[in-house]
Amino acid sequence: MRRALPALLLVVASLAVHWPPADAGFAYDDVDFVVTNASLRSRDAALRALFAPFPPQQPARALYRPLTNLSYAIDYARFGDVARGYHATNALLCAAVVLLVHRLALAWSLSPGAALAAALLFAAHPVHCEAVDALAGRSELLALLFSLCALLLFRRATRAPTGGTAALWASAGAQLLACLAKESAAVLPGVFAVELAAFGSFRRGNPAQRGALARLVPSAC
């Protein structure tokens, strides 16, 4: 129970900051991504959109974010044109991201108190308002969610005395999902390299970290 209290506190804090009011609506790019996006209106259209630009009616944007578009389609099936439902999904995704930030802080050897404080600061920091409170920021939330999953799995794989192959390929899978949410997740191999360098994975004589550079191969494929 004591282990669950920090997680519960983080979820409550995150939702308290970002839970949408009753009159939450669509604004700015939300209109293009959701309101006028015909690919959300049926299952067949949503499946076709997996191979189309994002949003499908605006190929000039030169974006490809099929996972983000699919998440909007799922929301449309549940909420129709009620914007508050989409905003609630963003708030829940943000809470999941905050939990992963807390987990990463613990993995980086922060004390429990410091990890909790860092995650609470992340949850409440106003810099995240655009990504969470605007529906158009869904791509950032999904990309960060899967990027954090990829990083945590990568850490597990590179710290395993033997094996770790399953976690390494699971990390690559999470990276792919992050890239399908937003193109900027393509920088993850560089993040992994920094992770290896920053936490001593290149030290000689460390049997758990032999072939550390080879661990970057799946993410770079």
C-alpha positions in Angstrom: 0.0 0.0 0.0 2.8 2.4 0.8 4.3 1.8 -2.6 1.0 2.7 -4.2 0.7 6.0 -2.4 3.2 8.0 -4.5 1.6 6.7 -7.7 -1.8 7.7 -6.5 -0.6 11.1 -5.4 1.0 11.7 -8.9 -2.2 10.7 -10.7 -4.3 12.9 -8.6 -2.0 15.8 -8.9 -1.8 15.4 -12.7 -5.5 15.1 -13.2 -6.1 18.1 -10.8 -4.1 20.3 -13.1 -5.3 19.1 -16.5 -8.8 17.6 -16.1 -11.0 19.4 -18.6 -13.9 21.7 -17.5 -17.4 21.0 -18.7 -17.2 23.6 -21.4 -13.9 22.4 -22.9 -13.9 22.8 -26.7 -11.9 22.6 -29.9 -9.4 25.3 -30.7 -6.8 26.1 -33.4 -5.3 22.9 -34.9 -7.8 20.8 -33.0 -10.3 21.8 -35.7 -8.1 20.4 -38.5 -7.0 17.3 -36.6 -10.4 16.3 -35.2 -13.4 18.4 -36.2 -12.8 18.4 -40.0 -10.9 15.1 -40.1 -13.3 12.8 -42.0 -11.0 9.7 -41.4 -12.3 9.6 -37.8 -15.9 9.0 -38.7 -15.7 5.2 -39.5 -13.6 2.2 -38.8 -12.7 1.7 -42.5 -11.7 5.4 -42.9 -9.6 5.2 -39.8 -7.8 2.1 -41.1 -7.1 3.7 -44.5 -5.7 6.7 -42.7 -3.0 4.6 -41.2 -1.3 4.8 -44.6 -2.2 8.5 -45.3 -0.7 11.8 -44.4 -1.8 13.5 -41.1 -4.4 14.9 -41.2 -5.5 13.1 -44.4 -7.3 16.2 -45.8 -4.1 18.3 -45.5 -1.2 16.4 -47.2 0.6 19.7 -47.6 1.6 19.5 -43.9 3.9 16.6 -44.8 3.2 14.8 -41.5 2.8 11.1 -40.9 1.3 10.3 -37.4 -0.9 7.3 -37.8 -1.0 6.4 -34.2 -2.1 9.8 -33.2 -4.8 9.8 -35.8 -6.0 6.4 -34.6 -6.3 7.6 -31.1 -8.6 10.4 -32.3 -10.7 7.9 -34.1 -11.0 5.8 -31.0 -12.1 8.9 -29.1 -14.6 9.8 -31.8 -16.2 6.3 -31.5 -16.6 7.0 -27.8 -17.3 10.7 -27.6 -18.5 11.8 -31.0 -18.2 15.6 -31.2 -18.0 16.2 -27.5 -14.6 17.8 -27.0 -14.4 17.2 -23.3 -13.9 13.4 -23.9 -10.9 14.0 -26.1 -9.5 16.4 -23.4 -10.0 13.8 -20.7 -8.0 11.3 -22.8 -5.2 13.8 -23.0 -5.3 14.3 -19.2 -5.2 10.5 -18.6 -2.3 10.1 -21.0 -0.5 12.9 -19.2 -1.0 11.1 -15.9 0.5 7.9 -17.4 3.5 10.0 -18.6 4.0 11.4 -15.1 4.1 7.9 -13.6 6.8 6.9 -16.1 8.8 10.0 -15.3 8.7 9.0 -11.6 9.8 5.5 -12.6 12.7 6.9 -14.6 13.7 9.2 -11.8 13.9 6.1 -9.5 15.9 4.2 -12.1 18.4 7.1 -12.2 19.0 6.5 -8.5 17.1 9.5 -7.1 15.9 9.0 -3.6 12.2 8.2 -3.3 11.5 11.7 -2.0 13.5 13.4 -4.8 11.9 11.2 -7.5 8.4 12.1 -6.2 9.3 15.8 -6.1 10.7 15.7 -9.6 7.5 13.9 -10.9 5.2 16.3 -9.1 7.1 19.3 -10.6 6.8 17.7 -14.1 3.0 17.1 -13.5 2.4 20.7 -12.5 4.8 22.6 -14.7 3.0 25.1 -17.0 5.3 24.3 -19.9 3.2 21.2 -20.6 -0.1 23.1 -20.9 0.0 23.3 -24.7 0.8 19.6 -25.1 -1.9 18.4 -22.7 -4.7 21.0 -22.8 -4.7 21.3 -26.6 -6.0 18.3 -28.4 -3.4 19.0 -31.1 -0.8 18.1 -28.5 -1.9 14.5 -28.4 1.1 13.5 -30.6 3.5 14.9 -28.1 1.9 12.9 -25.3 1.9 9.7 -27.2 5.4 10.1 -28.4 6.7 10.9 -24.9 4.7 8.0 -23.4 6.3 5.4 -25.7 9.7 7.1 -25.6 9.8 6.8 -21.8 8.7 3.1 -22.2 11.5 2.6 -24.7 14.1 4.2 -22.5 13.2 2.2 -19.4 13.2 -1.0 -21.4 16.6 -0.1 -22.9 18.0 0.5 -19.4 16.7 -2.9 -18.3 18.3 -4.6 -21.3 21.7 -2.9 -21.0 21.9 -3.7 -17.3 21.1 -7.4 -17.5 24.2 -9.5 -16.7 23.1 -11.9 -19.4 20.4 -11.8 -22.0 18.2 -8.7 -22.1 17.4 -9.4 -25.8 13.6 -9.4 -25.2 13.7 -6.1 -23.4 16.0 -4.6 -26.1 13.5 -5.5 -28.9 10.6 -4.4 -26.8 12.4 -1.1 -26.5 12.7 -0.9 -30.3 9.0 -1.7 -30.6 8.1 1.1 -28.2 10.4 3.4 -30.1 8.5 2.6 -33.3 5.2 3.4 -31.7 6.7 6.7 -30.5 7.7 7.6 -34.1 4.3 6.7 -35.4 2.9 9.2 -32.9 5.3 12.0 -33.8 8.3 12.2 -36.1 10.6 13.8 -33.5 10.8 10.5 -31.6 13.4 9.4 -34.3 16.1 11.0 -32.1 15.7 8.2 -29.5 18.9 6.3 -30.6 20.8 9.4 -29.7 19.1 9.5 -26.3 20.0 5.9 -25.7 23.6 6.7 -26.6 23.7 9.5 -24.1 22.1 7.2 -21.5 24.9 4.7 -22.0 27.6 7.3 -21.7 26.1 9.1 -18.7 25.6 6.1 -16.6 28.9 4.4 -17.1 27.9 1.7 -19.6 31.1 2.3 -21.6 33.4 1.5 -18.7 36.0 -1.2 -19.4 35.8 -4.4 -17.5 32.1 -4.2 -16.7 30.8 -7.6 -17.9 27.2 -6.5 -17.7 27.9 -3.8 -20.2 30.0 -5.6 -22.8 28.9 -4.8 -26.3 27.0 -1.7 -25.1 27.3 -0.1 -28.5 25.8 -3.2 -30.1 22.7 -2.6 -27.9 22.0 0.4 -30.0 21.5 -1.6 -33.2 17.8 -2.5 -32.8 16.8 1.1 -32.1 18.9 2.3 -35.1 17.3 -0.1 -37.6 
